[in-house]
Amino acid sequence: MTDTIALLKNVAIFKDLDDSEFAEISEVCREEKFISGEYIFREGESGNRLYLICEGEVRISRDVPGSGEEALAILKPAPCLERWPSSIAASARRTPSPMAARPY
């Protein structure tokens, strides 16, 4: 739990939290590992998770009708991949598809 709290303290959206709030959030956190080429979630899926990149790289892409996949960015440790429920986001459908580009 201490490692999780240390990680969370370095994420901008959590900067104003106190220690008890960090402890509460860390209780619901879990580590997931992905192999290179594996999708973390797919374009159009709904979701309710927030992913933090701790190691490796994540390729963000989207499907372009008639053209195929278009790469938008490569994310390295620190950025968040958001998957918010429809009650929070204007649209619960995500347009980009993150894929593990370099495993960790």
C-alpha positions in Angstrom: 0.0 0.0 0.0 2.9 2.4 0.7 4.2 2.0 -2.9 0.7 2.7 -4.2 0.4 5.9 -2.1 3.8 7.1 -3.2 2.7 6.6 -6.8 -0.6 8.4 -6.3 1.1 11.4 -4.7 3.0 11.9 -8.0 -0.2 12.2 -10.0 -1.5 15.7 -10.7 -5.2 15.0 -10.3 -4.5 13.7 -6.7 -2.2 16.6 -5.6 -4.7 18.1 -3.1 -5.6 15.0 -1.2 -4.6 14.3 2.4 -3.0 11.1 3.7 -6.4 9.6 4.7 -7.7 10.1 1.2 -4.6 8.6 -0.3 -5.0 5.6 2.0 -8.7 5.2 1.0 -7.9 5.3 -2.8 -5.0 2.9 -2.4 -7.3 0.3 -1.0 -9.1 0.0 -4.3 -6.1 0.2 -6.5 -4.7 -2.9 -8.2 -1.8 -3.5 -10.5 -2.4 -4.8 -14.1 0.3 -5.8 -16.5 -0.1 -5.9 -20.3 2.1 -7.5 -23.0 3.2 -5.5 -26.1 0.3 -5.3 -28.6 -2.4 -6.1 -26.0 -5.3 -3.6 -25.8 -5.9 -2.0 -22.4 -9.4 -1.1 -23.5 -11.0 -0.7 -27.0 -12.4 2.2 -28.8 -16.2 2.4 -28.1 -16.1 0.5 -24.8 -17.7 2.0 -21.8 -15.8 2.0 -18.6 -15.3 3.1 -15.0 -11.6 2.9 -14.4 -8.6 5.2 -14.2 -5.3 3.7 -15.4 -1.9 5.0 -14.3 1.1 4.1 -16.4 3.9 3.0 -14.0 6.3 1.3 -16.5 6.5 0.7 -20.2 4.7 2.7 -22.9 1.1 2.9 -24.1 0.2 3.6 -27.8 -3.0 5.6 -28.2 -4.8 5.1 -31.5 -8.2 5.3 -33.1 -10.0 3.6 -36.0 -10.5 5.8 -39.0 -13.3 4.5 -41.3 -11.8 3.6 -44.7 -8.2 4.1 -43.6 -7.6 1.8 -40.6 -5.9 2.6 -37.4 -4.3 6.0 -36.7 -1.7 6.4 -34.0 -2.3 9.5 -31.9 0.3 9.4 -29.2 2.8 7.3 -27.2 2.4 7.7 -23.4 5.1 7.0 -20.9 4.9 6.6 -17.1 2.8 9.2 -15.3 -0.1 10.1 -17.6 -3.5 8.7 -16.8 -5.8 6.7 -19.1 -9.3 7.6 -18.1 -12.4 5.4 -18.4 -15.1 7.3 -16.6 -18.7 6.0 -16.2 -21.5 7.8 -18.1 -22.6 9.6 -14.9 -19.3 11.5 -14.8 -18.4 11.9 -18.5 -20.5 13.5 -21.2 -20.0 10.3 -23.2 -19.2 6.9 -21.8 -17.8 5.8 -25.1 -14.1 6.2 -25.6 -12.7 7.1 -28.9 -9.0 6.3 -28.6 -7.8 2.7 -28.0 -4.7 2.4 -25.8 -2.4 -0.6 -26.5 0.7 -1.6 -24.6 3.6 -0.5 -26.9 6.4 -1.6 -24.7 5.8 -4.2 -22.0 6.7 -3.8 -18.4 
